[in-house]
Amino acid sequence: MDKQTTAKLTQLLHGLCVRLTDDFTFLDEIHGVFMSGTRQTAFNLRPEDEWLRLRVGASNERIRMADFPEAILSEAARQDAMRMEVVFRGLTLLLEAGAGKTSLKTVPGTGGLGEDSGIARGGVTGSLQGSNVPGGASLAHRMAGGLLTNRDYLVKPGQADKLLREIGIMAENGKIRNDRIRKYNQIDHFVELLVPLLEMLGRERRELFIVDCACGKSYLSFVLNHYLREVRHRNARFLGLDIAQGVIDASRETAKRLGFRNMAFHCGDLRELLVEDGGPVNRVPDLVISLHACDAATDYALAFGMRNRARAIVSVPCCQHELVNQIRTTGPMAEILRFGPLKAHLSDVLTDGLRCLMLEAAGYEVSCVEWVSPLETPKNLMIRAEWKGEANPDRLASYRALAAQFGADLTLASEMVGFL
């Protein structure tokens, strides 16, 4: 290449290096060819941990991201021309250099610019009505058989097939499994309820840090990750926490198969993880989520979020058994507690009511919503909390008065000793 072409290529490669550094978790691969006369030499680069694996002809080496421009230039300068494709999720960039010209452009059909993301990246939200759906089926046909035909799903068949198959929602034939339709509707509506919160959190952060407490197989995190990265095109880093090594290993394997390099999983006790101590929770979480963490595990998740001053906490509690054998009171209410089912229902309401008061005492603005119909699951209460920054002594007093009235000793209270 002549000096003018090499100089322009140098500028493009250094600009592209900044883009690759910022959006590394979106990068699938880089491939191309160097051309000299009739001879062509293929090359490719693939992400490998925080490095790039570079293969040029027979050579094979691992390079740092910062060395990417020079690694390409050192070979390109000896050639007549080069052509390189940089493949991100939802977007492919084409760089061409030679014959005195250089150019960098988006490959047609891989998406436009993500206007709301602040990042020049392709969208993947095109229409699914028609032959562009795998298998040639229309969206209306694909959504038949139990799905909500009038619902605009956020995690769509045709866009999220690999994910939906991996978490067992979709069969190999590309249709939502009949026995998983209810679960599919639940997780998609869960994401929908989180959208305003995610938008608010994303206004102040280049990259969101989301922690999934008592994550189990982490299906909710995988779905949220897909939505943020491949639908909304926003940077996010996920950390799944669970005390069971088996589910952590399974989640790691799932993330690897899906190519989600922005997800990490740690086996450990929620009660022992603080930002101040370093370790896997190395910054204040933007969002802490907990879906159907059983009984006191929900308290551990809420306390984890409050102790680490998470900007927002979203929890769907499950199996509130702790207070059933504790609660007692005097007066007319004591007559109601004689009936087992009523006592169990009161235990559920009291448990989650106390949790909401504790969150408010810790400085959060709290709301409760039913995230799905009780016909879908009786465990359908979603607690949402946004950090406002000031503790509320009045709410703490209300918590203590209500707990004393019913003799309720909630795990959450002992978890927050020393933090309120």
Contacts in CASP RR format, 6 or more apart in sequence:
PFRMAT RR
TARGET T0000
AUTHOR 0000-0000-0000
METHOD contacts of the structure
MODEL  1
MDKQTTAKLTQLLHGLCVRLTDDFTFLDEIHGVFMSGTRQTAFNLRPEDE
WLRLRVGASNERIRMADFPEAILSEAARQDAMRMEVVFRGLTLLLEAGAG
KTSLKTVPGTGGLGEDSGIARGGVTGSLQGSNVPGGASLAHRMAGGLLTN
RDYLVKPGQADKLLREIGIMAENGKIRNDRIRKYNQIDHFVELLVPLLEM
LGRERRELFIVDCACGKSYLSFVLNHYLREVRHRNARFLGLDIAQGVIDA
SRETAKRLGFRNMAFHCGDLRELLVEDGGPVNRVPDLVISLHACDAATDY
ALAFGMRNRARAIVSVPCCQHELVNQIRTTGPMAEILRFGPLKAHLSDVL
TDGLRCLMLEAAGYEVSCVEWVSPLETPKNLMIRAEWKGEANPDRLASYR
ALAAQFGADLTLASEMVGFL
1 9 0 8 1.000
1 76 0 8 1.000
1 77 0 8 1.000
1 79 0 8 1.000
1 80 0 8 1.000
1 81 0 8 1.000
1 97 0 8 1.000
1 98 0 8 1.000
1 100 0 8 1.000
2 100 0 8 1.000
4 100 0 8 1.000
5 97 0 8 1.000
5 98 0 8 1.000
5 99 0 8 1.000
5 100 0 8 1.000
5 101 0 8 1.000
5 102 0 8 1.000
6 73 0 8 1.000
6 76 0 8 1.000
6 77 0 8 1.000
8 97 0 8 1.000
8 102 0 8 1.000
9 73 0 8 1.000
9 76 0 8 1.000
9 82 0 8 1.000
9 97 0 8 1.000
9 102 0 8 1.000
10 69 0 8 1.000
10 73 0 8 1.000
12 95 0 8 1.000
12 97 0 8 1.000
12 102 0 8 1.000
12 104 0 8 1.000
13 68 0 8 1.000
13 69 0 8 1.000
13 72 0 8 1.000
13 73 0 8 1.000
13 95 0 8 1.000
14 69 0 8 1.000
16 68 0 8 1.000
16 69 0 8 1.000
16 86 0 8 1.000
16 93 0 8 1.000
16 95 0 8 1.000
16 104 0 8 1.000
17 65 0 8 1.000
17 66 0 8 1.000
17 68 0 8 1.000
17 69 0 8 1.000
19 120 0 8 1.000
20 27 0 8 1.000
20 65 0 8 1.000
20 68 0 8 1.000
20 86 0 8 1.000
21 65 0 8 1.000
22 119 0 8 1.000
22 235 0 8 1.000
23 88 0 8 1.000
23 119 0 8 1.000
23 121 0 8 1.000
23 235 0 8 1.000
24 47 0 8 1.000
24 50 0 8 1.000
24 65 0 8 1.000
24 261 0 8 1.000
25 229 0 8 1.000
25 235 0 8 1.000
25 237 0 8 1.000
25 260 0 8 1.000
25 261 0 8 1.000
25 262 0 8 1.000
26 88 0 8 1.000
26 89 0 8 1.000
26 121 0 8 1.000
26 229 0 8 1.000
26 235 0 8 1.000
27 47 0 8 1.000
27 86 0 8 1.000
27 87 0 8 1.000
27 88 0 8 1.000
28 47 0 8 1.000
28 87 0 8 1.000
28 88 0 8 1.000
28 89 0 8 1.000
29 44 0 8 1.000
29 45 0 8 1.000
29 46 0 8 1.000
29 47 0 8 1.000
29 87 0 8 1.000
30 44 0 8 1.000
30 45 0 8 1.000
30 46 0 8 1.000
30 52 0 8 1.000
30 84 0 8 1.000
30 85 0 8 1.000
30 86 0 8 1.000
30 87 0 8 1.000
31 42 0 8 1.000
31 43 0 8 1.000
31 44 0 8 1.000
31 45 0 8 1.000
31 84 0 8 1.000
31 85 0 8 1.000
31 87 0 8 1.000
32 42 0 8 1.000
32 43 0 8 1.000
32 44 0 8 1.000
32 82 0 8 1.000
32 83 0 8 1.000
32 84 0 8 1.000
32 85 0 8 1.000
33 40 0 8 1.000
33 41 0 8 1.000
33 42 0 8 1.000
33 43 0 8 1.000
33 82 0 8 1.000
33 83 0 8 1.000
34 40 0 8 1.000
34 41 0 8 1.000
34 43 0 8 1.000
34 56 0 8 1.000
34 75 0 8 1.000
34 76 0 8 1.000
34 79 0 8 1.000
34 81 0 8 1.000
34 82 0 8 1.000
35 41 0 8 1.000
35 79 0 8 1.000
35 80 0 8 1.000
35 81 0 8 1.000
35 82 0 8 1.000
35 83 0 8 1.000
36 78 0 8 1.000
36 79 0 8 1.000
36 80 0 8 1.000
37 80 0 8 1.000
41 56 0 8 1.000
41 57 0 8 1.000
41 75 0 8 1.000
41 79 0 8 1.000
42 56 0 8 1.000
42 57 0 8 1.000
43 54 0 8 1.000
43 55 0 8 1.000
43 56 0 8 1.000
43 57 0 8 1.000
43 75 0 8 1.000
44 54 0 8 1.000
44 55 0 8 1.000
45 52 0 8 1.000
45 53 0 8 1.000
45 54 0 8 1.000
45 55 0 8 1.000
45 63 0 8 1.000
45 68 0 8 1.000
46 52 0 8 1.000
46 53 0 8 1.000
47 53 0 8 1.000
47 261 0 8 1.000
48 62 0 8 1.000
50 65 0 8 1.000
51 62 0 8 1.000
51 63 0 8 1.000
51 64 0 8 1.000
51 65 0 8 1.000
52 62 0 8 1.000
52 63 0 8 1.000
52 64 0 8 1.000
52 65 0 8 1.000
52 68 0 8 1.000
53 60 0 8 1.000
53 61 0 8 1.000
53 62 0 8 1.000
54 60 0 8 1.000
54 61 0 8 1.000
54 62 0 8 1.000
54 63 0 8 1.000
54 71 0 8 1.000
56 75 0 8 1.000
63 71 0 8 1.000
72 82 0 8 1.000
72 84 0 8 1.000
76 82 0 8 1.000
76 97 0 8 1.000
80 98 0 8 1.000
80 99 0 8 1.000
81 96 0 8 1.000
81 97 0 8 1.000
81 98 0 8 1.000
81 99 0 8 1.000
82 95 0 8 1.000
82 96 0 8 1.000
82 97 0 8 1.000
82 98 0 8 1.000
83 94 0 8 1.000
83 95 0 8 1.000
83 96 0 8 1.000
84 94 0 8 1.000
84 95 0 8 1.000
84 96 0 8 1.000
85 92 0 8 1.000
85 93 0 8 1.000
85 94 0 8 1.000
85 95 0 8 1.000
85 107 0 8 1.000
86 92 0 8 1.000
86 93 0 8 1.000
86 94 0 8 1.000
86 95 0 8 1.000
88 121 0 8 1.000
88 122 0 8 1.000
89 124 0 8 1.000
89 229 0 8 1.000
89 230 0 8 1.000
90 110 0 8 1.000
90 111 0 8 1.000
90 121 0 8 1.000
90 122 0 8 1.000
90 123 0 8 1.000
90 124 0 8 1.000
90 230 0 8 1.000
91 106 0 8 1.000
91 110 0 8 1.000
91 111 0 8 1.000
91 112 0 8 1.000
91 121 0 8 1.000
91 122 0 8 1.000
91 123 0 8 1.000
92 106 0 8 1.000
92 107 0 8 1.000
92 110 0 8 1.000
93 104 0 8 1.000
93 105 0 8 1.000
93 106 0 8 1.000
93 107 0 8 1.000
94 103 0 8 1.000
94 104 0 8 1.000
94 105 0 8 1.000
94 106 0 8 1.000
94 107 0 8 1.000
95 102 0 8 1.000
95 103 0 8 1.000
95 104 0 8 1.000
96 102 0 8 1.000
96 103 0 8 1.000
97 103 0 8 1.000
106 112 0 8 1.000
106 122 0 8 1.000
110 122 0 8 1.000
111 122 0 8 1.000
111 123 0 8 1.000
111 124 0 8 1.000
112 122 0 8 1.000
112 123 0 8 1.000
113 120 0 8 1.000
113 121 0 8 1.000
113 122 0 8 1.000
113 123 0 8 1.000
114 120 0 8 1.000
114 121 0 8 1.000
114 122 0 8 1.000
114 123 0 8 1.000
114 233 0 8 1.000
116 232 0 8 1.000
117 232 0 8 1.000
117 233 0 8 1.000
117 234 0 8 1.000
119 233 0 8 1.000
119 235 0 8 1.000
121 233 0 8 1.000
122 233 0 8 1.000
123 233 0 8 1.000
124 159 0 8 1.000
124 230 0 8 1.000
124 231 0 8 1.000
125 159 0 8 1.000
125 231 0 8 1.000
128 139 0 8 1.000
128 142 0 8 1.000
128 156 0 8 1.000
128 157 0 8 1.000
128 158 0 8 1.000
128 159 0 8 1.000
129 138 0 8 1.000
129 139 0 8 1.000
129 140 0 8 1.000
130 136 0 8 1.000
130 137 0 8 1.000
130 138 0 8 1.000
130 139 0 8 1.000
133 139 0 8 1.000
133 142 0 8 1.000
133 157 0 8 1.000
133 158 0 8 1.000
134 158 0 8 1.000
134 161 0 8 1.000
134 174 0 8 1.000
135 174 0 8 1.000
139 156 0 8 1.000
139 157 0 8 1.000
140 149 0 8 1.000
142 157 0 8 1.000
142 158 0 8 1.000
142 174 0 8 1.000
142 175 0 8 1.000
142 176 0 8 1.000
143 149 0 8 1.000
143 153 0 8 1.000
143 157 0 8 1.000
145 178 0 8 1.000
145 181 0 8 1.000
146 178 0 8 1.000
146 181 0 8 1.000
147 153 0 8 1.000
147 176 0 8 1.000
147 181 0 8 1.000
147 184 0 8 1.000
147 185 0 8 1.000
148 185 0 8 1.000
151 185 0 8 1.000
151 188 0 8 1.000
153 188 0 8 1.000
154 188 0 8 1.000
154 191 0 8 1.000
154 192 0 8 1.000
154 195 0 8 1.000
154 227 0 8 1.000
154 231 0 8 1.000
155 163 0 8 1.000
155 164 0 8 1.000
155 187 0 8 1.000
155 188 0 8 1.000
155 191 0 8 1.000
155 223 0 8 1.000
155 226 0 8 1.000
155 227 0 8 1.000
155 231 0 8 1.000
157 164 0 8 1.000
157 170 0 8 1.000
157 174 0 8 1.000
157 175 0 8 1.000
157 176 0 8 1.000
159 230 0 8 1.000
159 231 0 8 1.000
160 226 0 8 1.000
160 230 0 8 1.000
161 170 0 8 1.000
161 174 0 8 1.000
162 258 0 8 1.000
163 222 0 8 1.000
163 223 0 8 1.000
163 226 0 8 1.000
163 258 0 8 1.000
164 170 0 8 1.000
164 176 0 8 1.000
164 184 0 8 1.000
165 171 0 8 1.000
165 172 0 8 1.000
165 174 0 8 1.000
166 222 0 8 1.000
166 254 0 8 1.000
166 257 0 8 1.000
166 258 0 8 1.000
167 217 0 8 1.000
167 219 0 8 1.000
167 222 0 8 1.000
167 223 0 8 1.000
167 254 0 8 1.000
168 177 0 8 1.000
168 180 0 8 1.000
169 176 0 8 1.000
169 177 0 8 1.000
169 180 0 8 1.000
169 183 0 8 1.000
169 184 0 8 1.000
169 187 0 8 1.000
170 176 0 8 1.000
170 177 0 8 1.000
170 180 0 8 1.000
171 177 0 8 1.000
176 184 0 8 1.000
182 376 0 8 1.000
185 372 0 8 1.000
185 376 0 8 1.000
186 371 0 8 1.000
186 372 0 8 1.000
186 376 0 8 1.000
186 377 0 8 1.000
187 219 0 8 1.000
187 220 0 8 1.000
187 223 0 8 1.000
188 223 0 8 1.000
189 371 0 8 1.000
189 372 0 8 1.000
190 220 0 8 1.000
190 223 0 8 1.000
190 291 0 8 1.000
190 316 0 8 1.000
190 371 0 8 1.000
190 382 0 8 1.000
191 223 0 8 1.000
191 224 0 8 1.000
191 227 0 8 1.000
193 369 0 8 1.000
193 371 0 8 1.000
193 382 0 8 1.000
193 384 0 8 1.000
194 224 0 8 1.000
194 314 0 8 1.000
197 287 0 8 1.000
197 312 0 8 1.000
197 314 0 8 1.000
197 384 0 8 1.000
197 386 0 8 1.000
198 208 0 8 1.000
198 228 0 8 1.000
198 232 0 8 1.000
198 234 0 8 1.000
198 287 0 8 1.000
200 386 0 8 1.000
201 208 0 8 1.000
201 286 0 8 1.000
201 287 0 8 1.000
201 311 0 8 1.000
201 312 0 8 1.000
202 208 0 8 1.000
202 234 0 8 1.000
202 286 0 8 1.000
205 286 0 8 1.000
206 235 0 8 1.000
207 235 0 8 1.000
207 236 0 8 1.000
207 237 0 8 1.000
208 228 0 8 1.000
208 234 0 8 1.000
208 235 0 8 1.000
208 236 0 8 1.000
208 237 0 8 1.000
208 286 0 8 1.000
208 287 0 8 1.000
209 236 0 8 1.000
209 237 0 8 1.000
209 239 0 8 1.000
209 283 0 8 1.000
209 284 0 8 1.000
209 285 0 8 1.000
209 286 0 8 1.000
209 287 0 8 1.000
210 221 0 8 1.000
210 224 0 8 1.000
210 236 0 8 1.000
210 237 0 8 1.000
210 238 0 8 1.000
210 239 0 8 1.000
210 285 0 8 1.000
210 286 0 8 1.000
210 287 0 8 1.000
210 288 0 8 1.000
210 289 0 8 1.000
211 238 0 8 1.000
211 239 0 8 1.000
211 240 0 8 1.000
211 241 0 8 1.000
211 281 0 8 1.000
211 285 0 8 1.000
211 287 0 8 1.000
211 288 0 8 1.000
211 289 0 8 1.000
211 304 0 8 1.000
211 305 0 8 1.000
211 310 0 8 1.000
212 218 0 8 1.000
212 220 0 8 1.000
212 221 0 8 1.000
212 238 0 8 1.000
212 239 0 8 1.000
212 240 0 8 1.000
212 241 0 8 1.000
212 289 0 8 1.000
212 290 0 8 1.000
213 240 0 8 1.000
213 241 0 8 1.000
213 270 0 8 1.000
213 288 0 8 1.000
213 289 0 8 1.000
213 290 0 8 1.000
213 293 0 8 1.000
213 297 0 8 1.000
213 300 0 8 1.000
213 301 0 8 1.000
213 304 0 8 1.000
213 305 0 8 1.000
214 241 0 8 1.000
214 242 0 8 1.000
214 243 0 8 1.000
214 270 0 8 1.000
214 290 0 8 1.000
214 293 0 8 1.000
214 294 0 8 1.000
214 297 0 8 1.000
214 298 0 8 1.000
214 300 0 8 1.000
214 301 0 8 1.000
215 221 0 8 1.000
215 240 0 8 1.000
215 241 0 8 1.000
215 242 0 8 1.000
215 247 0 8 1.000
215 248 0 8 1.000
215 251 0 8 1.000
215 265 0 8 1.000
216 242 0 8 1.000
216 244 0 8 1.000
216 247 0 8 1.000
216 251 0 8 1.000
217 247 0 8 1.000
217 250 0 8 1.000
217 251 0 8 1.000
217 254 0 8 1.000
218 240 0 8 1.000
218 247 0 8 1.000
218 251 0 8 1.000
218 254 0 8 1.000
218 255 0 8 1.000
218 263 0 8 1.000
218 265 0 8 1.000
220 289 0 8 1.000
220 291 0 8 1.000
221 238 0 8 1.000
221 240 0 8 1.000
221 251 0 8 1.000
221 263 0 8 1.000
221 289 0 8 1.000
222 254 0 8 1.000
222 255 0 8 1.000
222 258 0 8 1.000
222 260 0 8 1.000
222 263 0 8 1.000
224 236 0 8 1.000
224 238 0 8 1.000
224 289 0 8 1.000
225 236 0 8 1.000
225 238 0 8 1.000
225 260 0 8 1.000
225 262 0 8 1.000
225 263 0 8 1.000
228 234 0 8 1.000
228 236 0 8 1.000
229 235 0 8 1.000
229 236 0 8 1.000
229 260 0 8 1.000
229 262 0 8 1.000
235 262 0 8 1.000
236 262 0 8 1.000
237 262 0 8 1.000
237 263 0 8 1.000
237 264 0 8 1.000
238 260 0 8 1.000
238 262 0 8 1.000
238 263 0 8 1.000
238 264 0 8 1.000
239 263 0 8 1.000
239 264 0 8 1.000
239 265 0 8 1.000
239 266 0 8 1.000
239 280 0 8 1.000
239 281 0 8 1.000
239 285 0 8 1.000
240 248 0 8 1.000
240 251 0 8 1.000
240 263 0 8 1.000
240 264 0 8 1.000
240 265 0 8 1.000
240 266 0 8 1.000
241 265 0 8 1.000
241 266 0 8 1.000
241 268 0 8 1.000
241 270 0 8 1.000
241 273 0 8 1.000
241 280 0 8 1.000
241 304 0 8 1.000
242 248 0 8 1.000
242 251 0 8 1.000
242 265 0 8 1.000
242 267 0 8 1.000
242 268 0 8 1.000
243 267 0 8 1.000
243 268 0 8 1.000
243 269 0 8 1.000
243 270 0 8 1.000
244 267 0 8 1.000
245 267 0 8 1.000
246 267 0 8 1.000
248 265 0 8 1.000
248 266 0 8 1.000
248 267 0 8 1.000
251 263 0 8 1.000
251 265 0 8 1.000
252 265 0 8 1.000
255 261 0 8 1.000
255 263 0 8 1.000
255 265 0 8 1.000
264 280 0 8 1.000
266 280 0 8 1.000
270 297 0 8 1.000
270 300 0 8 1.000
270 301 0 8 1.000
270 303 0 8 1.000
270 304 0 8 1.000
271 300 0 8 1.000
271 303 0 8 1.000
271 304 0 8 1.000
271 415 0 8 1.000
273 279 0 8 1.000
273 280 0 8 1.000
273 281 0 8 1.000
273 304 0 8 1.000
273 308 0 8 1.000
274 281 0 8 1.000
274 307 0 8 1.000
274 308 0 8 1.000
275 281 0 8 1.000
275 282 0 8 1.000
275 283 0 8 1.000
275 284 0 8 1.000
275 308 0 8 1.000
275 309 0 8 1.000
281 308 0 8 1.000
284 308 0 8 1.000
284 309 0 8 1.000
284 310 0 8 1.000
284 311 0 8 1.000
285 305 0 8 1.000
285 308 0 8 1.000
285 310 0 8 1.000
285 311 0 8 1.000
286 310 0 8 1.000
286 311 0 8 1.000
286 312 0 8 1.000
287 310 0 8 1.000
287 311 0 8 1.000
287 312 0 8 1.000
287 313 0 8 1.000
287 314 0 8 1.000
288 301 0 8 1.000
288 304 0 8 1.000
288 305 0 8 1.000
288 308 0 8 1.000
288 310 0 8 1.000
288 312 0 8 1.000
288 313 0 8 1.000
288 314 0 8 1.000
289 313 0 8 1.000
289 314 0 8 1.000
289 315 0 8 1.000
290 297 0 8 1.000
290 298 0 8 1.000
290 301 0 8 1.000
290 302 0 8 1.000
290 313 0 8 1.000
290 314 0 8 1.000
290 315 0 8 1.000
290 316 0 8 1.000
291 315 0 8 1.000
291 316 0 8 1.000
292 316 0 8 1.000
292 317 0 8 1.000
292 318 0 8 1.000
292 379 0 8 1.000
293 300 0 8 1.000
293 301 0 8 1.000
293 315 0 8 1.000
293 317 0 8 1.000
293 318 0 8 1.000
294 318 0 8 1.000
294 319 0 8 1.000
295 318 0 8 1.000
295 319 0 8 1.000
295 320 0 8 1.000
295 321 0 8 1.000
295 322 0 8 1.000
296 322 0 8 1.000
296 411 0 8 1.000
298 315 0 8 1.000
298 317 0 8 1.000
298 318 0 8 1.000
298 355 0 8 1.000
299 355 0 8 1.000
299 410 0 8 1.000
299 411 0 8 1.000
299 412 0 8 1.000
299 415 0 8 1.000
300 411 0 8 1.000
300 415 0 8 1.000
301 313 0 8 1.000
301 315 0 8 1.000
302 313 0 8 1.000
302 315 0 8 1.000
302 355 0 8 1.000
302 358 0 8 1.000
302 359 0 8 1.000
302 383 0 8 1.000
302 412 0 8 1.000
303 412 0 8 1.000
303 415 0 8 1.000
303 416 0 8 1.000
303 419 0 8 1.000
304 310 0 8 1.000
305 313 0 8 1.000
306 313 0 8 1.000
306 358 0 8 1.000
306 359 0 8 1.000
306 362 0 8 1.000
306 364 0 8 1.000
306 416 0 8 1.000
306 419 0 8 1.000
307 415 0 8 1.000
307 416 0 8 1.000
307 419 0 8 1.000
309 387 0 8 1.000
310 387 0 8 1.000
311 386 0 8 1.000
311 387 0 8 1.000
312 384 0 8 1.000
312 385 0 8 1.000
312 386 0 8 1.000
312 387 0 8 1.000
313 359 0 8 1.000
313 364 0 8 1.000
313 383 0 8 1.000
313 384 0 8 1.000
313 385 0 8 1.000
314 382 0 8 1.000
314 383 0 8 1.000
314 384 0 8 1.000
314 385 0 8 1.000
315 355 0 8 1.000
315 382 0 8 1.000
315 383 0 8 1.000
316 371 0 8 1.000
316 379 0 8 1.000
316 380 0 8 1.000
316 381 0 8 1.000
316 382 0 8 1.000
316 383 0 8 1.000
317 351 0 8 1.000
317 352 0 8 1.000
317 355 0 8 1.000
317 379 0 8 1.000
317 381 0 8 1.000
317 383 0 8 1.000
318 379 0 8 1.000
319 379 0 8 1.000
320 347 0 8 1.000
320 348 0 8 1.000
320 351 0 8 1.000
320 352 0 8 1.000
321 347 0 8 1.000
322 347 0 8 1.000
322 351 0 8 1.000
322 410 0 8 1.000
322 411 0 8 1.000
323 347 0 8 1.000
323 350 0 8 1.000
323 351 0 8 1.000
323 406 0 8 1.000
323 408 0 8 1.000
323 410 0 8 1.000
324 343 0 8 1.000
324 344 0 8 1.000
324 347 0 8 1.000
326 406 0 8 1.000
326 407 0 8 1.000
326 408 0 8 1.000
326 409 0 8 1.000
327 337 0 8 1.000
327 343 0 8 1.000
327 346 0 8 1.000
327 347 0 8 1.000
327 350 0 8 1.000
327 406 0 8 1.000
327 407 0 8 1.000
327 408 0 8 1.000
328 334 0 8 1.000
328 337 0 8 1.000
328 406 0 8 1.000
328 407 0 8 1.000
329 337 0 8 1.000
329 405 0 8 1.000
329 406 0 8 1.000
329 407 0 8 1.000
336 342 0 8 1.000
336 343 0 8 1.000
336 346 0 8 1.000
337 343 0 8 1.000
337 346 0 8 1.000
350 402 0 8 1.000
350 406 0 8 1.000
350 408 0 8 1.000
351 408 0 8 1.000
351 410 0 8 1.000
352 368 0 8 1.000
352 381 0 8 1.000
352 383 0 8 1.000
353 402 0 8 1.000
354 399 0 8 1.000
354 402 0 8 1.000
354 403 0 8 1.000
354 408 0 8 1.000
354 410 0 8 1.000
354 412 0 8 1.000
354 413 0 8 1.000
355 383 0 8 1.000
355 410 0 8 1.000
355 412 0 8 1.000
356 366 0 8 1.000
356 368 0 8 1.000
356 383 0 8 1.000
357 395 0 8 1.000
357 396 0 8 1.000
357 398 0 8 1.000
357 399 0 8 1.000
357 402 0 8 1.000
358 395 0 8 1.000
358 396 0 8 1.000
358 399 0 8 1.000
358 410 0 8 1.000
358 412 0 8 1.000
358 413 0 8 1.000
358 416 0 8 1.000
358 420 0 8 1.000
359 366 0 8 1.000
359 383 0 8 1.000
359 385 0 8 1.000
360 366 0 8 1.000
360 392 0 8 1.000
360 395 0 8 1.000
361 391 0 8 1.000
361 392 0 8 1.000
361 393 0 8 1.000
361 395 0 8 1.000
361 396 0 8 1.000
361 399 0 8 1.000
361 420 0 8 1.000
362 391 0 8 1.000
362 392 0 8 1.000
362 416 0 8 1.000
362 419 0 8 1.000
362 420 0 8 1.000
363 387 0 8 1.000
363 388 0 8 1.000
363 389 0 8 1.000
363 390 0 8 1.000
363 391 0 8 1.000
363 392 0 8 1.000
364 385 0 8 1.000
364 386 0 8 1.000
364 387 0 8 1.000
364 388 0 8 1.000
365 385 0 8 1.000
365 386 0 8 1.000
365 388 0 8 1.000
366 383 0 8 1.000
366 384 0 8 1.000
366 385 0 8 1.000
367 383 0 8 1.000
367 384 0 8 1.000
367 385 0 8 1.000
368 381 0 8 1.000
368 382 0 8 1.000
368 383 0 8 1.000
368 384 0 8 1.000
369 381 0 8 1.000
369 382 0 8 1.000
369 384 0 8 1.000
370 380 0 8 1.000
370 381 0 8 1.000
370 382 0 8 1.000
371 380 0 8 1.000
371 381 0 8 1.000
371 382 0 8 1.000
372 380 0 8 1.000
373 380 0 8 1.000
374 380 0 8 1.000
391 420 0 8 1.000
396 420 0 8 1.000
399 413 0 8 1.000
402 408 0 8 1.000
403 409 0 8 1.000
403 410 0 8 1.000
403 413 0 8 1.000
END
